[in-house]
Structures are given as C-alpha cells and as structure tokens.
Amino acid sequence: MNRFGRAILSGRTLVTAECLPPPGGDRDALEALVDALPRGLDAVVVPDNPDRVRASALASAARLAREKGWSVIMGMTVRDRNRIGLLSDALGAAALEIEGILCLGGRHQSAGIAPQAAAAHDLDSIQLMQALKRMVLYGCGMNGLGLEPEIRLQIGAAANPSLRPMELNLLRTRKKVTVGADFLLTRPVFDLDRFGEWLDSVRLLGLDKRTAIIPSVMPLGSVDEARAADRAGAWGPVGEGVIARLARAADPAREGAVIAAETAVKLRELPGVRGVHILSGGVPPLAAEVMRRAGLFPAAN
C-alpha cells in the first residue's frame, strides 16, 4: 500500500489536481508548473498527451515523484501503445515511485492531436485496468510470468457522468469497478443536477462503497471557452447560467475560478463523493485559486 492508497482508505475528503506536462522539452517549464501548485495535495495527476503532443507523462511524473516528493498518478492512454509498451511503462512507473495509473482511452488522434498518426488500441482502457490489477494483486505479468518485487500501484479510471443513456453509462462504470478501479476521476462537472442523477444511480448499485469517486471541476477562462465546451457536449451542458455569469464578469477568468470553487463545495457535500479533482488546463495557479476559494485545505495559497 502506498501513500495514495492509504489516503483512499482513510475516508477523508481527497484533493487532487492536474499538472499538464509542457508542450516542449523545457525543464524550467515543468518546474514552473509544479511550483504553482499548492502543497498538501493527496496526489498530482499527470495526463498523457490529452490535447496535443506533450513531454512524456512517464518522465514528467517520475520527476515530480522523485524531486518534489508528490504522490503522483500517471495518465496512460491505450491509443498510443500496444500492450507491451503499456505494461512496460507501468512497470517503469512503479520502479520510479509513481503511485497510480489512470487508465484512459484517449481522444482520437484525428481531433487535432496528430491526425497522421496511427493509433494502437491493442487493449481498451478496461482491459488495461484488468492487466494492471493482475500485476498488482497477483504479481503476474504478460503470459503468466511472475514479477519481482511486488508492484505497488493504485489503478484508476475515468467516468463521464453526462453520458446518456444512463443504462450504458452505468454498464461501463460497473465494469471499471468490477475489474478493480481503486478510484474514478470524472469528467469536469458543470451541471450539478445531471451529476446528481448519475451519482444516485451509482449509489443504488453500491459502487460508491467499492471505489473512491472523485468528481472534477474546471475553471472556464472566457465566454468563448464556455460556449465551445457547451457546443462540444463531451462534458455535458455547461449551462446558460454559467455562460451568463462569465459574460457579465469584469474578469471572466477570475469568475470562472469562483464558479469552479462553488461547484467543488457543493460536490464534496454529496453522499458518495470522496474528494475533488481540479483541472486547470495547464494553468496551475487557477487550480490553487479554486482550492483557496473552496476552502479545500489550509495549505492552498
């Protein structure tokens, strides 16, 4: 059991935040991102090329774990590697004291990340979770070969509370919990009623007792960003109320942080929620501002 595993078992409210690797090879850029995050986080989540080609998630996560002493969760997308590469990187992550793997499908490369690239998709995200849990629980690698020493990793998955129909949503969520998700990080929540409907359904199945459900909040920096997210619909409706508040604000970025903090406060009070994850879009000071306004912990400044 590692530090993040003990935090999950503690029963207290968890606070995690995103740290996007820089889009280049600048060592100082990664340092600046990290220094902007407040101390006291339960974990820092390092995504794996979510929106463009970025510095290696494995290398970035390893540096944070070794040099900064963070509990680090590394994102891993099945889009970019076959099972050999995925499991090899997971073993490397464990050796480098990374504490968790977040298993993701990844946005399709045609969405602007690298349209000319060929995707792997040798495993889907649930199959990756299953393979990693076998490594953790049974010390069993590919082809049944034993692993030494013991692998200590917390394995997580993503959930999308806005996905409908609800039956399909719950089917995927239940599969992820059944194969052993230690935690679920959700897509950013803007519509609390829609999220509450999903959470109630998850609680009826008892899934909140079997995994740590950690909803995400994301400060929107402008009206254009909010409208684009609303049109895309991948995170569910942003809502006219949010868009109107950003339109009226003298400083939309600051207002976006206020809205995200208000959402975080309401989310952490819901039965079945174990914490809050802050998405910052590569601007960690926004994450710190959201935490400070939401009173998530005294160290946020």
N, C-alpha and C positions, 0 to 999 in steps of 0.2 A: 504494500500500500504506500503510495507516495503522498506528498502534501495535498495535492488537489483531491485525491481520493479521500483523505481524511476530512477535508473541508466539506465534501459532499455528504459524508456520513455524520457530520457534526449537527446537521439540522438547522443551522443558522442561515440567514439570508446571504447568498453569494453575490459578489460583484466582480464581473469580468469586463474586459474591454478589448477592442480590436487594435492591432498595430499592423498596418499595411507595410510590407517591405517596399523599399524605394524602387522607382521605375528605372533605376540605373545602378551602377556599381560604386556609388559614392558611400564610403564608410561613414563620413560625417553626417550624411542624410539620415541614416538609420539611427545614429546616436541622438540626433535632434528629435526624431520621432519618439524615441524611448524616454528621453528626459522630460518630454511634455506630459507624460502620463503620471498620475499621482501614485505615491507609494500606497501599499496596503491592499492592492488588488488580490483577489483569490487566484486569478490567472489572467495572462495575456494571450489572446488568440491571434496567431499569425496566419493570414489567409494564403491560399495557393493560387496565384495568378487569377484573381476573381474578375478583373475587368480589363487587363492588359498584361503583356509580358513584364514581369517584375523580377527583382532579385529572388533567388531561391528561398522558398519558405523554410526548407531544412537548414540552410546556412544561417538565415536570419534568426530563426527560432533558437538554434544552438548558441548563437552569440548572446541572445538575451538571457538564456538559461545560465550560461557559464559566467558572463561578465557582470550581469545585473542581478543575478540571483532570483529572477522571476520564476514562478510556476508558469510554464509555457505549454500551450496547446497548439499543435501544428495542424493546419488545414491540409488535406490531401484529396485531390480530385482524381477520379478514375478516368477522366477524359484524356489525360496526358501520358499515362504509363500503363504497361501491361502488368500482370500480377507479379512478375519477377521484380520489376522496378519498384512497385508499390510496397511489397513486403521487405525488400532490401532497404528502402528508405525508412520504413517503420523500425527495423532493427537498428539502423544508424541513429534514428531519433532516440530510441531507448538508451543506446550506448552514450549519447551526448546529453543525457539527463533531461530530455524533454519529457513532460509528464502526461501528455494526452495527444490523441489523434482525433481530429474532427473529419469524419468520412463524408465526402461530398461527390455529387455527380459532376458539377462544374457547368458553367454556361457554355452553350455550344460555341465552338470557335468562330462560326460564321457571324456571331453577334458583334464582331469587331475586334476580338482579341488577336486572332491570327487566321483570317479566312482561308489562307492557302494551306494551313496545317491539316494533317490527317489525325483524327482522334483515335485513341486506343480502345476504350470501353471494353477491355478484356473481362473485367468484372464490373458489376454495378455497385453502387455505394453500399447496399445492404450485404452483398456478397463479400465486399471488402471488410465490413464490420465483422462478419462471421469468421473470416480468416484471421483477423487480428485477435478476436476473442479466443480462438483456439490457441493462438500463440501465448496469450496471457494466462489463460486458465489451465492449459494442459501442457505448455512447453512444447507445442507441436508445430513445426514449420511445414513448408511445402512437401508434399509426397510423404507425410507422416514422419519426417525426420525430426529427431529431438533437438531441442535448443538448450544451450547452456551459456550463461547462467539464466536465472529466472527473469522474465521480461515484466517490468512494472510500467504499465501504461493504462490510463483511463481512456476508454473508447466512446466517442460521441457521434451524434448525427444531427442533421438539420431537420426542422419541421416547419411547415408552412400553414399557419392557422387559417389563412384565407382561401386555401384550396377547396373548391367545391366540384362535385357533390361531396357532402360530408362523409358518405359511406366509403368513398375512395380514399379520402384523407385519412380516416381512421384505420383503414386497412394498411396503408403504408406506415402510419405511426406505430400501429401494433406490431408489425413485422420488425421494425427497428428496435423496439423494446424487447421483443421476444428473442432476438439474436444477441441481445446483451448490451444495448446502449446504456452507458453509465449516466449520460446526460444528453439532453436535447436542447440545442440552441435554435430559437425560432427566427424566421424572417422578421424584419422590423414591423412593429405593431403601431398602427395609426388609428385603426377603428377598434375601440375597446369592446363594443358590443359584439362585433364579429369574432374577436379573440375570445371573449367570454363564452360564446356559443360553442366554440371548439374546445375550450378548457372544460366546460361542463360535460361534454361528451367523453373527453379523455378521462375525467374523474369517474364517470359512471362505469368505465371499463377497469378502473383501478390502476391505470397506467402511471398515475402520479405517485403511487406508492412504490413503483418499481424502477423509476428513473428520476433524475433531477431535471425539472422543466424550467428552463431559463429563457424567458422572452427577451427579445432585443428591442431597443429603442434607437432611433437615429435622428439627430437634429438636421432639419432641412434648411439650407442656407439661403434660399430665394424662392420667389413665387414660381419662376420658370422651372426650377428643380422639382418643386412640389407638383406642378401641373404635369411635367413629364412623367413622374412616378405614378401619378394618378391615371394617366393615359395608358401607360405600360401595363398596369394592373398586376404585375408579378407579385407585389406585396399586398394586394388588396386595395380598396379605395383609400386614398389619403383623406378625402372629405373636403367639402366646400368650407367648413368651419376653419380648418387649418389653413387653407389657401387664403381665406379672407383675413385671418389674423396676420399672416405674413405680408399681405398686400397693404394692410394699414400701418404696419410697423415702420418706424423710422430706421431701425436697424434689423432687417429681416434675419440675418444670421443669429443675432442675439435672441430674437424672438423664437427662432427655431430651437435654440437650446432650452428656452423656457418651456416650450410645448413638450419637448422630449422629457424634461425633468418632471413635468406634471404627469405625463404618461407613466414614467418609471414609478412614481409614488403610488399611483393607482394600481399598477400591475403587482407590485410587491405585497399589496394587501389582499390579493385574491387567494383563496384557498387552493392549494395545489401548486402554487408558484414557489420556486426555490431560490430565485435570485433575479438579477437584471444584467443583461449584456449590453454594453454601449458600443454602437457602431459610429465611427467618426469620419469615414470616407477619406482617410489619410490625413486628417487634421486633429491630432490628439488633444490639443488644447480645448477643442469643443467637447471631447469626452470628459475632460476634467471639469469643465463648466457645468455639464449636465449632472455629474456626480455631486458637485458642490451644492447646486440648487436643489437637488433631490434629497440632500442630507443622507447620502448612501453610506458614508463613513467620515469620521472627523479628519482623516488624513488628506482628503481631496482639497486641493488649494491651487 
